[in-house]
Amino acid sequence: MPQLRIALAQVNATVGDLRGNASLVVDWTRKAREGGAHLVVFPEMVLTGYPVEDLAIRTSFARASAEALEALAGSLEAAGLGDVAAVVGYLEHDSVGPRNAAAVLHGGQVVARQFKHHLPNYGVFDERRYFKAGSSLDVVRVNGVEVGMVICEDLWQDGGPITALGDAGVDVVVSPNASPYERNKDDLRLPLVARRAAEAHAPLAYCNLVGGQDELVFDGDSLVVSAEGALVGRAPQFVEHLMFVDFDLPGGGTYRTGQIGDFDVRRVFVSDAVPAYEPLPAPRVFEPLSDEAEVWHALVTGLRDYVHKNSFRSVVLGLSGGIDSAVVASLAVDALGADAVYGVSMPSSYSSEHSRSDASDMAERTGLHFTTEPIGEMVDVYVSQLKLTGLAEENIQARCRGMLLMALSNQHGHLVLATGNKSELAVGYSTIYGDAVGGYAPIKDVLKTLVWDLARWRNAEAEKRGETPPIPENSISKPPSAELRPGQVDTDSLPDYEVLDALLDDYVHCDRGYDALLAAGHSPELVDRVLRMVDKAEYKRRQYPPGTKISNKAFGRDRRLPITNGWREG
């Protein structure tokens, strides 16, 4: 029986960094060879990073990608790795146009190329804007084993390449992916991969990207299943990882070439079978993270990679003593280390003593840098000169804080973190050029009730490890308040967050209309009030910083509504 050792290289690529990504491929191919792999599979478009967005239609970048692929084949050979077949995703540009492509590199050459067929055009994906679909399938013979390839969406859609490979006959299927994280997506992957393996009549190895790219984060979670759909191996989430798996395959099946359905199936010879060898133990099956742990790791990964990949060395944020800033600060410390995090308390005349002490307590618990910069005198200048009252006086406090943080950013090179959550952003409960300033918003896609859940989870994890919980209990338990006027609390102008978030989930995440919201049990008065707030705040959301996507419908990339909009539900 033919044997094949495959390594799945779950790696963190950077968009546009062709040289760095090529080095990544060489380094991880070396590790794969040291582990005895005959075939190493990298994620979708690993050479260019994903998503490349409008770089795909820039001819100079596409040409550089194609040249980098050829050079990479030579680099692998020069490094003594040419005997390992490497599946590498990249950007191609042929006579038809830009292609989302995967190539097989072996012996210093590009021996096979395949273009993605199903181009996703929903949610965060705009691939029909950028790429032309492929209609050929290259099946490569590695160590006597017939290996088929499908690229990401080609696995997620019914029919197409998987069906053609099943009809053509293959021994194993590999699937490079760049599948972004969102909550509960992990529940979909394994059943999907298992179904596709059954359709292909062959084991299937799914290799996913890991790391952050602007608002997207990729969680890895690479999988291998048997032809019967049984889970063979699973990689951990949110870390780079190399997973080895040995296949003993029957071989000698009926293998077809030529036109099969919509596809031209071609066979490419790479290597004959090697003498029998002792297989490795079955790969480890890492358990998926709990919901709160998964979200926390996603937020940490997204923040860390945004900071590092954009060459920032430190971050600064306002520490108000409230739950949102405490969670953002804790995320930043986990992502970057306490020495790279600068917290600033900016009390006004309305700031309570517990807000100041809770902010200081947070800093002591985590070890981040902490300073106090009162804004009272700054506010007084605006209020007295412009005769500000009411909402204008409230907002000038937030704007003074925003200006102060941006001044520190300019002076010291910090990236400013906005600390607003999704509930506030949804209903416009933020001040443009005030608490909305910043370069990144880590909890932009996190509803307020989930912010509290994350805080409790993070503290509990610290206690399990015998560490000091990072978030003061008072920040979790006290009623949330912007503290812009005496005795102010959020519920003065907003519904209770449990009620509000349930409605936002139905309206924002599920796109339910007015009648459907009433049928779901929300009161007409609440629906009228909240929908009006959400719809009116679209212009604010457009000006908010980017932030890590964790939901099925994040503001910005997913939920795209016109600012000038005469339609109202109800």
Number of C-alpha atoms within 10 A of each C-alpha: 13 20 23 26 21 26 28 31 30 32 25 25 26 21 21 18 15 23 13 15 23 22 16 18 25 20 13 21 28 19 16 26 21 10 16 17 22 21 26 29 29 29 33 30 28 32 31 30 23 26 23 17 14 10 16 24 17 12 14 10 20 22 15 15 24 18 13 21 25 14 16 25 24 19 19 27 19 12 12 13 22 20 18 26 29 27 28 26 29 25 30 27 21 11 5 10 15 20 24 24 22 29 23 25 28 23 18 20 17 20 17 20 19 22 26 24 24 24 22 17 11 10 13 19 15 14 19 13 14 17 23 20 18 20 18 20 28 23 28 23 19 23 21 21 27 24 24 27 30 28 28 23 18 20 24 17 15 15 14 18 29 24 18 21 30 20 18 22 21 27 28 24 25 23 27 30 28 24 23 24 27 21 15 13 14 16 10 9 17 21 15 15 25 21 19 27 26 18 20 24 23 24 26 31 27 28 33 30 31 29 28 30 24 19 24 25 29 26 29 30 27 29 25 29 24 20 21 16 22 15 18 17 20 23 28 21 25 25 19 16 20 23 23 24 20 19 19 14 17 11 15 13 10 9 16 15 17 13 15 17 15 12 18 15 22 16 18 16 15 21 17 12 14 13 8 11 8 7 13 13 9 12 15 14 14 14 11 15 13 9 11 18 15 21 21 21 20 27 26 26 27 27 31 23 20 24 23 13 15 11 10 14 15 21 24 26 29 27 29 29 28 25 28 23 25 28 26 27 30 27 24 27 22 19 21 21 16 18 14 17 26 25 24 23 22 23 21 22 16 16 20 15 10 16 20 18 16 22 27 21 19 28 27 14 15 20 16 20 15 18 16 15 12 17 18 15 11 15 22 18 11 16 17 10 8 11 11 16 12 9 10 13 18 19 21 22 28 25 19 21 28 24 15 20 26 21 14 17 19 12 9 13 15 23 25 25 27 28 25 25 24 23 23 18 23 26 23 19 22 21 18 18 18 20 25 25 25 22 20 25 23 29 28 27 26 24 24 21 17 19 22 17 12 19 27 17 16 21 18 16 15 13 13 11 9 9 12 16 22 25 27 23 15 16 25 20 11 12 13 17 18 17 20 20 17 10 12 15 16 16 12 10 9 17 14 11 18 12 13 20 20 13 23 23 16 16 19 19 16 12 14 17 17 18 13 13 17 14 10 12 9 18 12 14 8 15 22 14 13 20 22 14 16 20 21 16 18 22 15 18 22 15 13 24 19 24 26 28 31 26 19 18 20 23 23 19 14 16 14 13 13 11 14 10 10 7 8 11 12 10
